[in-house]
Amino acid sequence: MSEPSLILNREGHAGTILMNRPKALNALDIQMIRDFAHAIGQWRHAAEVKLVILEGAGGRAFCAGGDVRAVRQAAIEGNRAPVEAFFTEEYAVNEGIALFGKPWVSIIDGICMGGGIGLAIHNGPRVVSEHALLAMPETAIALFPDVGTSHILPRLPGALGTWLALTGARLSGADAVHAGLATHYVPREKLAALRAALVETGDAAVVDRFAEAPPAPSFAEHRATIDRCFSQPSVLDIIRALEAEGTEWAASQVKVLRRMSPTSLCVSLELLKRGAALDLRGCLDEELHLTRVVVHDHPDFREGVRSVLVDKDGSPSWTPATLEEVDHTAIRAMFR
């Protein structure tokens, strides 16, 4: 018999969760989401569980996100029920982690993207190693920053959240601490000892004993440019501001933006603007509404997943093809 995709245990004072789909980079499927919900329900009121430790199996990934290929296939078949179940139940887990009432210690020692960030970001401590790689790459598959990140990203320093949301920029572990996505930087060689201390004490404060000052962020020299350009009111304004910078880095950001789904970029920016004024529950409700529109009623999501994850040809055909052709009235109509 195969091992479960989510392994739940009680160790000392901790409830431990191991995401166990290493060949799929621990991507979330519906059974994993339901097992998360079960663990949250069981451990929230269990006095003997002082904290939760969340890890990914296989050494390569914490969690690479949700299983969007399955979502795409259901959308192609016109089958709304599994898509609705996936996102409804995933977002309920995100909120459950936020409301858990005890530390939820995520040990991120590899790839953590999309849905993986949603499992870590709403509680903490959030520990990253030098092998961590964090990103919200949704615009490349014509989705948008979800799993409650529309609440988190607008609250990061300056315009970092908008930059991360629109470009899908990859952050190292050190970068993630400086950006505010992670709370502690702990080298891989110390993680086993950290885990043992958490299990033994049930005290999340022991993370401080193992944490080190992270290296300077890779985006440090571009920070002023990020804040200046990605605070603009529209995606085209962002591109114009980047072009006016006249630097190689700014030009590279324009190239990235021009590769993404134009509709997704505009939806994502509008979502972050709204998310800045909403609480987590409001953001999750807005995101859930958007999934119904974006996944089923617009061709770009199916095309983006095809291009990045199915055929892997990197040549999506977007509708519309350019930002200049986007109808912003139609974008606003996609929201609640």
TABELVEN-V638440 format. One record per backbone hydrogen bond with DSSP energy under -0.5 kcal/mol. NH is the residue of the N-H (numbers start at 1). CO is the residue of the C=O. E is the energy in kcal/mol with one decimal. If there is no record, write none. Layout:
nh=<NH;NH>
co=<CO;CO>
e=<E;E>
//
This chain:
nh=<7;8;9;11;11;13;14;15;16;16;17;18;19;19;20;20;24;25;26;27;28;33;34;35;36;37;38;39;40;41;42;43;44;46;47;49;50;50;51;52;53;54;54;55;57;62;63;64;67;68;70;71;72;73;74;75;76;77;78;79;80;83;84;85;86;87;88;89;90;91;92;93;94;95;96;97;98;99;100;103;104;105;105;106;106;107;107;108;108;109;111;112;113;114;116;117;118;119;120;120;121;123;127;127;128;129;132;133;134;135;140;141;142;143;146;149;151;152;153;155;156;157;160;163;164;165;166;167;168;171;173;176;177;178;179;180;180;181;182;183;184;185;186;186;190;191;191;192;194;195;196;197;198;199;200;201;202;204;206;207;208;209;210;210;211;212;220;222;223;223;226;227;228;229;230;232;238;239;240;241;242;243;244;245;245;246;246;251;252;253;254;255;256;257;258;259;259;260;260;261;265;266;267;268;269;270;271;272;273;274;275;276;277;278;283;284;285;286;287;288;289;290;291;292;293;294;295;296;296;297;298;301;301;302;303;304;305;306;307;308;309;310;310;311;312;314;318;325;326;328;331;332;333;334;334;335>
co=<18;6;16;9;14;199;11;51;9;14;53;7;17;55;5;18;21;22;21;24;65;29;30;31;32;33;34;35;36;37;38;39;40;43;45;46;13;48;13;103;15;52;105;17;19;111;111;25;28;66;67;67;68;69;70;71;72;73;75;74;78;79;80;81;82;83;84;85;86;87;88;89;90;91;92;93;94;95;97;50;124;52;103;104;125;54;105;106;127;107;60;133;63;135;113;114;114;115;116;117;117;120;106;125;184;108;129;110;171;112;137;138;139;138;144;146;148;148;149;152;153;179;157;159;160;161;162;163;164;134;132;172;173;174;175;176;177;176;176;126;126;212;128;184;187;187;188;188;190;191;192;193;194;195;196;197;198;202;203;204;205;206;206;207;207;185;217;219;219;220;222;223;224;225;226;229;234;235;236;237;238;239;240;241;242;242;243;247;248;249;250;251;252;253;254;255;256;256;257;139;261;262;263;264;265;266;267;268;269;270;271;272;274;275;279;280;281;282;283;284;285;286;287;288;289;290;291;291;292;293;294;294;298;298;299;300;301;302;303;304;305;305;306;306;306;307;316;322;323;326;327;328;329;330;331;332>
e=<-2.6;-0.7;-2.3;-0.5;-2.7;-2.6;-2.9;-2.4;-2.9;-0.5;-3.0;-2.2;-0.5;-2.8;-3.4;-0.5;-1.3;-1.7;-3.4;-1.4;-3.0;-2.0;-2.1;-2.1;-2.4;-2.2;-2.0;-2.4;-2.7;-2.3;-2.4;-2.8;-1.8;-0.8;-0.8;-1.6;-2.9;-0.9;-1.0;-2.1;-2.4;-0.5;-3.0;-2.3;-2.8;-2.4;-1.7;-2.2;-2.1;-2.1;-0.6;-1.3;-2.7;-2.3;-2.1;-2.1;-2.6;-1.9;-1.2;-2.9;-1.0;-0.6;-2.8;-2.6;-2.4;-2.2;-2.4;-2.5;-2.3;-2.6;-1.6;-1.7;-2.1;-2.3;-2.3;-2.4;-1.7;-2.0;-1.1;-0.6;-1.5;-3.2;-0.6;-0.8;-1.9;-2.7;-0.5;-0.8;-3.3;-0.8;-2.1;-3.1;-2.1;-1.6;-2.9;-0.9;-1.6;-1.0;-0.6;-1.0;-3.1;-1.3;-2.9;-0.7;-2.7;-1.7;-1.4;-2.2;-2.8;-1.5;-1.4;-1.5;-0.8;-2.5;-0.5;-2.6;-1.5;-1.1;-3.0;-1.6;-1.5;-0.5;-2.0;-2.2;-2.7;-2.4;-2.5;-2.2;-1.6;-3.1;-0.8;-2.5;-1.6;-2.1;-2.4;-1.1;-0.5;-1.8;-1.8;-2.5;-2.0;-0.5;-2.6;-0.6;-2.2;-0.5;-1.6;-0.5;-2.3;-2.8;-2.3;-2.1;-2.3;-2.4;-2.3;-2.5;-2.4;-0.6;-1.7;-1.9;-1.4;-1.1;-0.8;-1.0;-1.6;-3.2;-1.5;-1.3;-0.6;-1.2;-2.7;-2.5;-2.3;-3.0;-2.5;-1.3;-2.2;-2.4;-2.5;-2.4;-2.3;-2.6;-1.8;-0.8;-0.8;-0.8;-0.6;-2.1;-2.0;-1.6;-1.8;-2.1;-1.9;-2.5;-2.5;-0.8;-1.0;-0.9;-0.7;-1.6;-2.5;-2.0;-2.7;-2.8;-2.3;-2.1;-2.5;-2.2;-1.9;-2.1;-3.1;-1.6;-1.6;-1.2;-2.3;-2.7;-2.2;-2.1;-2.8;-2.5;-2.2;-2.2;-2.2;-1.3;-1.2;-3.4;-2.2;-0.5;-0.8;-1.9;-0.6;-0.5;-0.6;-0.5;-2.0;-3.2;-2.4;-1.8;-2.4;-2.4;-2.6;-1.4;-0.7;-2.4;-1.3;-1.7;-0.6;-0.9;-1.5;-0.8;-1.7;-2.2;-1.8;-0.7;-1.3;-1.4>
//
